[in-house]
Amino acid sequence: MSRILITGTSRGIGLETALLLARAGHSVIATMRNPAASPELARITAAESLPIQIETLDVNADDSVQTCMRKVHATGPLDVLVK
């Protein structure tokens, strides 16, 4: 299965896409500006034991992008980016 990074997963389409792909067996890196402010994805991930890794990422801040991408690439390559 694919390793997929999705931006904007705190709610809406991003949240639903992360859940759909993880439930299909893909490894998902779900990113959002403030994970603590949006606990729903973490709660569902834990309850369903989904392959979702939640990371902090503000796509408008270069430092945030660099930090997140270093962390992501340290654990392997990405197959898909959903923005």
PDB file as gemmi writes it, atoms N, CA and C in Angstrom:
CRYST1    1.000    1.000    1.000  90.00  90.00  90.00 P 1                      
ATOM      1  N   MET A   1       0.822  -1.182   0.000  1.00  0.00           N  
ATOM      2  CA  MET A   1       0.000   0.000   0.000  1.00  0.00           C  
ATOM      3  C   MET A   1       0.874   1.256   0.000  1.00  0.00           C  
ATOM      4  N   SER A   2       0.267   2.376  -0.277  1.00  0.00           N  
ATOM      5  CA  SER A   2       0.983   3.640  -0.424  1.00  0.00           C  
ATOM      6  C   SER A   2       1.177   4.364   0.899  1.00  0.00           C  
ATOM      7  N   ARG A   3       2.197   5.213   0.918  1.00  0.00           N  
ATOM      8  CA  ARG A   3       2.459   6.119   2.041  1.00  0.00           C  
ATOM      9  C   ARG A   3       2.036   7.501   1.571  1.00  0.00           C  
ATOM     10  N   ILE A   4       1.030   8.074   2.221  1.00  0.00           N  
ATOM     11  CA  ILE A   4       0.355   9.273   1.727  1.00  0.00           C  
ATOM     12  C   ILE A   4       0.410  10.391   2.762  1.00  0.00           C  
ATOM     13  N   LEU A   5       0.829  11.582   2.339  1.00  0.00           N  
ATOM     14  CA  LEU A   5       0.793  12.768   3.195  1.00  0.00           C  
ATOM     15  C   LEU A   5      -0.390  13.610   2.754  1.00  0.00           C  
ATOM     16  N   ILE A   6      -1.217  13.995   3.722  1.00  0.00           N  
ATOM     17  CA  ILE A   6      -2.394  14.820   3.445  1.00  0.00           C  
ATOM     18  C   ILE A   6      -2.311  16.075   4.300  1.00  0.00           C  
ATOM     19  N   THR A   7      -2.483  17.231   3.672  1.00  0.00           N  
ATOM     20  CA  THR A   7      -2.507  18.487   4.419  1.00  0.00           C  
ATOM     21  C   THR A   7      -3.948  18.845   4.773  1.00  0.00           C  
ATOM     22  N   GLY A   8      -4.117  19.631   5.828  1.00  0.00           N  
ATOM     23  CA  GLY A   8      -5.441  20.133   6.198  1.00  0.00           C  
ATOM     24  C   GLY A   8      -6.400  19.057   6.670  1.00  0.00           C  
ATOM     25  N   THR A   9      -5.959  18.209   7.594  1.00  0.00           N  
ATOM     26  CA  THR A   9      -6.794  17.088   8.030  1.00  0.00           C  
ATOM     27  C   THR A   9      -7.547  17.346   9.332  1.00  0.00           C  
ATOM     28  N   SER A  10      -7.605  18.587   9.771  1.00  0.00           N  
ATOM     29  CA  SER A  10      -8.282  18.875  11.040  1.00  0.00           C  
ATOM     30  C   SER A  10      -9.798  18.754  10.929  1.00  0.00           C  
ATOM     31  N   ARG A  11     -10.330  18.894   9.712  1.00  0.00           N  
ATOM     32  CA  ARG A  11     -11.782  18.793   9.521  1.00  0.00           C  
ATOM     33  C   ARG A  11     -12.097  18.657   8.039  1.00  0.00           C  
ATOM     34  N   GLY A  12     -13.343  18.486   7.725  1.00  0.00           N  
ATOM     35  CA  GLY A  12     -13.821  18.497   6.352  1.00  0.00           C  
ATOM     36  C   GLY A  12     -13.250  17.419   5.449  1.00  0.00           C  
ATOM     37  N   ILE A  13     -12.992  17.810   4.205  1.00  0.00           N  
ATOM     38  CA  ILE A  13     -12.516  16.871   3.190  1.00  0.00           C  
ATOM     39  C   ILE A  13     -11.182  16.245   3.573  1.00  0.00           C  
ATOM     40  N   GLY A  14     -10.281  17.022   4.155  1.00  0.00           N  
ATOM     41  CA  GLY A  14      -8.980  16.487   4.557  1.00  0.00           C  
ATOM     42  C   GLY A  14      -9.110  15.385   5.602  1.00  0.00           C  
ATOM     43  N   LEU A  15      -9.952  15.613   6.594  1.00  0.00           N  
ATOM     44  CA  LEU A  15     -10.203  14.625   7.639  1.00  0.00           C  
ATOM     45  C   LEU A  15     -10.809  13.359   7.042  1.00  0.00           C  
ATOM     46  N   GLU A  16     -11.818  13.520   6.237  1.00  0.00           N  
ATOM     47  CA  GLU A  16     -12.506  12.362   5.643  1.00  0.00           C  
ATOM     48  C   GLU A  16     -11.597  11.597   4.682  1.00  0.00           C  
ATOM     49  N   THR A  17     -10.742  12.309   3.949  1.00  0.00           N  
ATOM     50  CA  THR A  17      -9.803  11.655   3.038  1.00  0.00           C  
ATOM     51  C   THR A  17      -8.794  10.820   3.816  1.00  0.00           C  
ATOM     52  N   ALA A  18      -8.284  11.369   4.903  1.00  0.00           N  
ATOM     53  CA  ALA A  18      -7.333  10.634   5.742  1.00  0.00           C  
ATOM     54  C   ALA A  18      -7.961   9.347   6.269  1.00  0.00           C  
ATOM     55  N   LEU A  19      -9.180   9.436   6.746  1.00  0.00           N  
ATOM     56  CA  LEU A  19      -9.860   8.261   7.287  1.00  0.00           C  
ATOM     57  C   LEU A  19     -10.141   7.229   6.189  1.00  0.00           C  
ATOM     58  N   LEU A  20     -10.627   7.673   5.058  1.00  0.00           N  
ATOM     59  CA  LEU A  20     -10.938   6.775   3.942  1.00  0.00           C  
ATOM     60  C   LEU A  20      -9.700   5.999   3.495  1.00  0.00           C  
ATOM     61  N   LEU A  21      -8.595   6.718   3.301  1.00  0.00           N  
ATOM     62  CA  LEU A  21      -7.375   6.072   2.816  1.00  0.00           C  
ATOM     63  C   LEU A  21      -6.767   5.141   3.867  1.00  0.00           C  
ATOM     64  N   ALA A  22      -6.799   5.543   5.133  1.00  0.00           N  
ATOM     65  CA  ALA A  22      -6.267   4.682   6.196  1.00  0.00           C  
ATOM     66  C   ALA A  22      -7.127   3.426   6.345  1.00  0.00           C  
ATOM     67  N   ARG A  23      -8.431   3.590   6.263  1.00  0.00           N  
ATOM     68  CA  ARG A  23      -9.319   2.425   6.361  1.00  0.00           C  
ATOM     69  C   ARG A  23      -9.128   1.469   5.188  1.00  0.00           C  
ATOM     70  N   ALA A  24      -8.633   1.999   4.062  1.00  0.00           N  
ATOM     71  CA  ALA A  24      -8.348   1.163   2.886  1.00  0.00           C  
ATOM     72  C   ALA A  24      -6.974   0.490   2.998  1.00  0.00           C  
ATOM     73  N   GLY A  25      -6.244   0.779   4.079  1.00  0.00           N  
ATOM     74  CA  GLY A  25      -4.969   0.118   4.325  1.00  0.00           C  
ATOM     75  C   GLY A  25      -3.726   0.924   4.001  1.00  0.00           C  
ATOM     76  N   HIS A  26      -3.903   2.146   3.549  1.00  0.00           N  
ATOM     77  CA  HIS A  26      -2.750   2.992   3.244  1.00  0.00           C  
ATOM     78  C   HIS A  26      -2.181   3.576   4.536  1.00  0.00           C  
ATOM     79  N   SER A  27      -0.891   3.868   4.526  1.00  0.00           N  
ATOM     80  CA  SER A  27      -0.228   4.533   5.634  1.00  0.00           C  
ATOM     81  C   SER A  27      -0.366   6.035   5.412  1.00  0.00           C  
ATOM     82  N   VAL A  28      -1.030   6.718   6.334  1.00  0.00           N  
ATOM     83  CA  VAL A  28      -1.358   8.130   6.152  1.00  0.00           C  
ATOM     84  C   VAL A  28      -0.605   8.999   7.147  1.00  0.00           C  
ATOM     85  N   ILE A  29      -0.011  10.066   6.633  1.00  0.00           N  
ATOM     86  CA  ILE A  29       0.567  11.113   7.471  1.00  0.00           C  
ATOM     87  C   ILE A  29      -0.396  12.283   7.357  1.00  0.00           C  
ATOM     88  N   ALA A  30      -1.147  12.511   8.413  1.00  0.00           N  
ATOM     89  CA  ALA A  30      -2.174  13.543   8.433  1.00  0.00           C  
ATOM     90  C   ALA A  30      -1.597  14.793   9.081  1.00  0.00           C  
ATOM     91  N   THR A  31      -1.634  15.898   8.353  1.00  0.00           N  
ATOM     92  CA  THR A  31      -1.037  17.124   8.878  1.00  0.00           C  
ATOM     93  C   THR A  31      -2.097  18.203   9.077  1.00  0.00           C  
ATOM     94  N   MET A  32      -1.822  19.033  10.083  1.00  0.00           N  
ATOM     95  CA  MET A  32      -2.684  20.169  10.379  1.00  0.00           C  
ATOM     96  C   MET A  32      -1.891  21.182  11.186  1.00  0.00           C  
ATOM     97  N   ARG A  33      -2.342  22.422  11.203  1.00  0.00           N  
ATOM     98  CA  ARG A  33      -1.619  23.474  11.922  1.00  0.00           C  
ATOM     99  C   ARG A  33      -1.536  23.231  13.419  1.00  0.00           C  
ATOM    100  N   ASN A  34      -2.621  22.771  14.025  1.00  0.00           N  
ATOM    101  CA  ASN A  34      -2.642  22.617  15.477  1.00  0.00           C  
ATOM    102  C   ASN A  34      -3.382  21.332  15.859  1.00  0.00           C  
ATOM    103  N   PRO A  35      -2.699  20.202  15.905  1.00  0.00           N  
ATOM    104  CA  PRO A  35      -3.364  18.942  16.228  1.00  0.00           C  
ATOM    105  C   PRO A  35      -4.101  18.949  17.573  1.00  0.00           C  
ATOM    106  N   ALA A  36      -3.605  19.676  18.547  1.00  0.00           N  
ATOM    107  CA  ALA A  36      -4.258  19.706  19.864  1.00  0.00           C  
ATOM    108  C   ALA A  36      -5.642  20.357  19.795  1.00  0.00           C  
ATOM    109  N   ALA A  37      -5.848  21.244  18.841  1.00  0.00           N  
ATOM    110  CA  ALA A  37      -7.127  21.932  18.713  1.00  0.00           C  
ATOM    111  C   ALA A  37      -8.156  21.111  17.934  1.00  0.00           C  
ATOM    112  N   SER A  38      -7.721  20.018  17.333  1.00  0.00           N  
ATOM    113  CA  SER A  38      -8.614  19.177  16.531  1.00  0.00           C  
ATOM    114  C   SER A  38      -8.407  17.704  16.900  1.00  0.00           C  
ATOM    115  N   PRO A  39      -8.903  17.290  18.043  1.00  0.00           N  
ATOM    116  CA  PRO A  39      -8.621  15.940  18.535  1.00  0.00           C  
ATOM    117  C   PRO A  39      -9.423  14.816  17.872  1.00  0.00           C  
ATOM    118  N   GLU A  40     -10.379  15.141  17.020  1.00  0.00           N  
ATOM    119  CA  GLU A  40     -11.248  14.106  16.449  1.00  0.00           C  
ATOM    120  C   GLU A  40     -10.476  13.040  15.682  1.00  0.00           C  
ATOM    121  N   LEU A  41      -9.543  13.444  14.843  1.00  0.00           N  
ATOM    122  CA  LEU A  41      -8.789  12.477  14.050  1.00  0.00           C  
ATOM    123  C   LEU A  41      -7.975  11.552  14.954  1.00  0.00           C  
ATOM    124  N   ALA A  42      -7.342  12.080  15.964  1.00  0.00           N  
ATOM    125  CA  ALA A  42      -6.562  11.254  16.896  1.00  0.00           C  
ATOM    126  C   ALA A  42      -7.466  10.276  17.636  1.00  0.00           C  
ATOM    127  N   ARG A  43      -8.640  10.727  18.009  1.00  0.00           N  
ATOM    128  CA  ARG A  43      -9.579   9.862  18.720  1.00  0.00           C  
ATOM    129  C   ARG A  43     -10.025   8.695  17.835  1.00  0.00           C  
ATOM    130  N   ILE A  44     -10.397   8.988  16.592  1.00  0.00           N  
ATOM    131  CA  ILE A  44     -10.839   7.940  15.673  1.00  0.00           C  
ATOM    132  C   ILE A  44      -9.688   6.998  15.335  1.00  0.00           C  
ATOM    133  N   THR A  45      -8.502   7.563  15.121  1.00  0.00           N  
ATOM    134  CA  THR A  45      -7.322   6.750  14.811  1.00  0.00           C  
ATOM    135  C   THR A  45      -7.064   5.728  15.920  1.00  0.00           C  
ATOM    136  N   ALA A  46      -7.123   6.178  17.150  1.00  0.00           N  
ATOM    137  CA  ALA A  46      -6.885   5.276  18.290  1.00  0.00           C  
ATOM    138  C   ALA A  46      -8.001   4.244  18.424  1.00  0.00           C  
ATOM    139  N   ALA A  47      -9.235   4.672  18.277  1.00  0.00           N  
ATOM    140  CA  ALA A  47     -10.373   3.765  18.446  1.00  0.00           C  
ATOM    141  C   ALA A  47     -10.390   2.654  17.402  1.00  0.00           C  
ATOM    142  N   GLU A  48      -9.950   2.990  16.177  1.00  0.00           N  
ATOM    143  CA  GLU A  48      -9.992   2.025  15.080  1.00  0.00           C  
ATOM    144  C   GLU A  48      -8.618   1.425  14.759  1.00  0.00           C  
ATOM    145  N   SER A  49      -7.605   1.811  15.506  1.00  0.00           N  
ATOM    146  CA  SER A  49      -6.222   1.358  15.252  1.00  0.00           C  
ATOM    147  C   SER A  49      -5.823   1.571  13.795  1.00  0.00           C  
ATOM    148  N   LEU A  50      -6.047   2.781  13.307  1.00  0.00           N  
ATOM    149  CA  LEU A  50      -5.743   3.109  11.910  1.00  0.00           C  
ATOM    150  C   LEU A  50      -4.280   3.483  11.732  1.00  0.00           C  
ATOM    151  N   PRO A  51      -3.725   3.229  10.545  1.00  0.00           N  
ATOM    152  CA  PRO A  51      -2.330   3.580  10.264  1.00  0.00           C  
ATOM    153  C   PRO A  51      -2.181   5.067   9.904  1.00  0.00           C  
ATOM    154  N   ILE A  52      -2.459   5.917  10.883  1.00  0.00           N  
ATOM    155  CA  ILE A  52      -2.384   7.369  10.690  1.00  0.00           C  
ATOM    156  C   ILE A  52      -1.380   7.952  11.675  1.00  0.00           C  
ATOM    157  N   GLN A  53      -0.467   8.746  11.135  1.00  0.00           N  
ATOM    158  CA  GLN A  53       0.515   9.490  11.930  1.00  0.00           C  
ATOM    159  C   GLN A  53       0.127  10.958  11.812  1.00  0.00           C  
ATOM    160  N   ILE A  54      -0.147  11.615  12.913  1.00  0.00           N  
ATOM    161  CA  ILE A  54      -0.563  13.023  12.891  1.00  0.00           C  
ATOM    162  C   ILE A  54       0.644  13.903  13.159  1.00  0.00           C  
ATOM    163  N   GLU A  55       0.847  14.875  12.277  1.00  0.00           N  
ATOM    164  CA  GLU A  55       1.984  15.793  12.383  1.00  0.00           C  
ATOM    165  C   GLU A  55       1.506  17.241  12.284  1.00  0.00           C  
ATOM    166  N   THR A  56       2.261  18.124  12.912  1.00  0.00           N  
ATOM    167  CA  THR A  56       2.002  19.557  12.815  1.00  0.00           C  
ATOM    168  C   THR A  56       2.619  20.079  11.528  1.00  0.00           C  
ATOM    169  N   LEU A  57       1.815  20.837  10.762  1.00  0.00           N  
ATOM    170  CA  LEU A  57       2.307  21.446   9.525  1.00  0.00           C  
ATOM    171  C   LEU A  57       1.472  22.670   9.197  1.00  0.00           C  
ATOM    172  N   ASP A  58       2.126  23.813   9.113  1.00  0.00           N  
ATOM    173  CA  ASP A  58       1.498  25.044   8.630  1.00  0.00           C  
ATOM    174  C   ASP A  58       2.111  25.317   7.266  1.00  0.00           C  
ATOM    175  N   VAL A  59       1.349  25.087   6.204  1.00  0.00           N  
ATOM    176  CA  VAL A  59       1.890  25.216   4.848  1.00  0.00           C  
ATOM    177  C   VAL A  59       2.280  26.650   4.497  1.00  0.00           C  
ATOM    178  N   ASN A  60       1.879  27.610   5.322  1.00  0.00           N  
ATOM    179  CA  ASN A  60       2.236  29.015   5.088  1.00  0.00           C  
ATOM    180  C   ASN A  60       3.500  29.441   5.826  1.00  0.00           C  
ATOM    181  N   ALA A  61       4.137  28.517   6.536  1.00  0.00           N  
ATOM    182  CA  ALA A  61       5.343  28.836   7.307  1.00  0.00           C  
ATOM    183  C   ALA A  61       6.484  27.914   6.872  1.00  0.00           C  
ATOM    184  N   ASP A  62       7.494  28.486   6.247  1.00  0.00           N  
ATOM    185  CA  ASP A  62       8.610  27.687   5.725  1.00  0.00           C  
ATOM    186  C   ASP A  62       9.263  26.810   6.791  1.00  0.00           C  
ATOM    187  N   ASP A  63       9.468  27.347   7.987  1.00  0.00           N  
ATOM    188  CA  ASP A  63      10.083  26.553   9.066  1.00  0.00           C  
ATOM    189  C   ASP A  63       9.240  25.324   9.402  1.00  0.00           C  
ATOM    190  N   SER A  64       7.944  25.501   9.448  1.00  0.00           N  
ATOM    191  CA  SER A  64       7.039  24.398   9.750  1.00  0.00           C  
ATOM    192  C   SER A  64       7.106  23.321   8.671  1.00  0.00           C  
ATOM    193  N   VAL A  65       7.138  23.753   7.418  1.00  0.00           N  
ATOM    194  CA  VAL A  65       7.217  22.808   6.298  1.00  0.00           C  
ATOM    195  C   VAL A  65       8.530  22.028   6.358  1.00  0.00           C  
ATOM    196  N   GLN A  66       9.637  22.731   6.564  1.00  0.00           N  
ATOM    197  CA  GLN A  66      10.942  22.066   6.619  1.00  0.00           C  
ATOM    198  C   GLN A  66      11.024  21.079   7.770  1.00  0.00           C  
ATOM    199  N   THR A  67      10.543  21.468   8.939  1.00  0.00           N  
ATOM    200  CA  THR A  67      10.578  20.586  10.103  1.00  0.00           C  
ATOM    201  C   THR A  67       9.742  19.334   9.867  1.00  0.00           C  
ATOM    202  N   CYS A  68       8.544  19.524   9.380  1.00  0.00           N  
ATOM    203  CA  CYS A  68       7.657  18.386   9.141  1.00  0.00           C  
ATOM    204  C   CYS A  68       8.235  17.458   8.076  1.00  0.00           C  
ATOM    205  N   MET A  69       8.720  18.012   6.984  1.00  0.00           N  
ATOM    206  CA  MET A  69       9.220  17.179   5.889  1.00  0.00           C  
ATOM    207  C   MET A  69      10.489  16.431   6.282  1.00  0.00           C  
ATOM    208  N   ARG A  70      11.338  17.029   7.095  1.00  0.00           N  
ATOM    209  CA  ARG A  70      12.518  16.305   7.601  1.00  0.00           C  
ATOM    210  C   ARG A  70      12.083  15.085   8.403  1.00  0.00           C  
ATOM    211  N   LYS A  71      11.100  15.286   9.264  1.00  0.00           N  
ATOM    212  CA  LYS A  71      10.596  14.203  10.099  1.00  0.00           C  
ATOM    213  C   LYS A  71       9.953  13.106   9.242  1.00  0.00           C  
ATOM    214  N   VAL A  72       9.175  13.501   8.267  1.00  0.00           N  
ATOM    215  CA  VAL A  72       8.490  12.541   7.394  1.00  0.00           C  
ATOM    216  C   VAL A  72       9.497  11.755   6.562  1.00  0.00           C  
ATOM    217  N   HIS A  73      10.437  12.443   5.935  1.00  0.00           N  
ATOM    218  CA  HIS A  73      11.418  11.771   5.078  1.00  0.00           C  
ATOM    219  C   HIS A  73      12.376  10.879   5.871  1.00  0.00           C  
ATOM    220  N   ALA A  74      12.549  11.152   7.138  1.00  0.00           N  
ATOM    221  CA  ALA A  74      13.430  10.318   7.964  1.00  0.00           C  
ATOM    222  C   ALA A  74      12.874   8.908   8.146  1.00  0.00           C  
ATOM    223  N   THR A  75      11.573   8.762   7.951  1.00  0.00           N  
ATOM    224  CA  THR A  75      10.949   7.445   8.127  1.00  0.00           C  
ATOM    225  C   THR A  75      10.615   6.766   6.807  1.00  0.00           C  
ATOM    226  N   GLY A  76      11.033   7.371   5.693  1.00  0.00           N  
ATOM    227  CA  GLY A  76      10.823   6.743   4.394  1.00  0.00           C  
ATOM    228  C   GLY A  76      10.234   7.688   3.363  1.00  0.00           C  
ATOM    229  N   PRO A  77      10.222   7.250   2.102  1.00  0.00           N  
ATOM    230  CA  PRO A  77       9.714   8.114   1.032  1.00  0.00           C  
ATOM    231  C   PRO A  77       8.184   8.164   1.006  1.00  0.00           C  
ATOM    232  N   LEU A  78       7.684   9.220   0.398  1.00  0.00           N  
ATOM    233  CA  LEU A  78       6.248   9.371   0.183  1.00  0.00           C  
ATOM    234  C   LEU A  78       5.880   8.858  -1.200  1.00  0.00           C  
ATOM    235  N   ASP A  79       4.681   8.328  -1.317  1.00  0.00           N  
ATOM    236  CA  ASP A  79       4.166   7.903  -2.612  1.00  0.00           C  
ATOM    237  C   ASP A  79       3.188   8.919  -3.177  1.00  0.00           C  
ATOM    238  N   VAL A  80       2.437   9.578  -2.273  1.00  0.00           N  
ATOM    239  CA  VAL A  80       1.386  10.483  -2.703  1.00  0.00           C  
ATOM    240  C   VAL A  80       1.332  11.688  -1.771  1.00  0.00           C  
ATOM    241  N   LEU A  81       1.039  12.865  -2.359  1.00  0.00           N  
ATOM    242  CA  LEU A  81       0.785  14.085  -1.590  1.00  0.00           C  
ATOM    243  C   LEU A  81      -0.599  14.567  -1.964  1.00  0.00           C  
ATOM    244  N   VAL A  82      -1.455  14.757  -0.957  1.00  0.00           N  
ATOM    245  CA  VAL A  82      -2.785  15.302  -1.178  1.00  0.00           C  
ATOM    246  C   VAL A  82      -2.824  16.647  -0.485  1.00  0.00           C  
ATOM    247  N   LYS A  83      -2.984  17.685  -1.287  1.00  0.00           N  
ATOM    248  CA  LYS A  83      -2.948  19.049  -0.758  1.00  0.00           C  
ATOM    249  C   LYS A  83      -4.336  19.645  -0.803  1.00  0.00           C  
TER     250      LYS A  83                                                      
END                                                                             
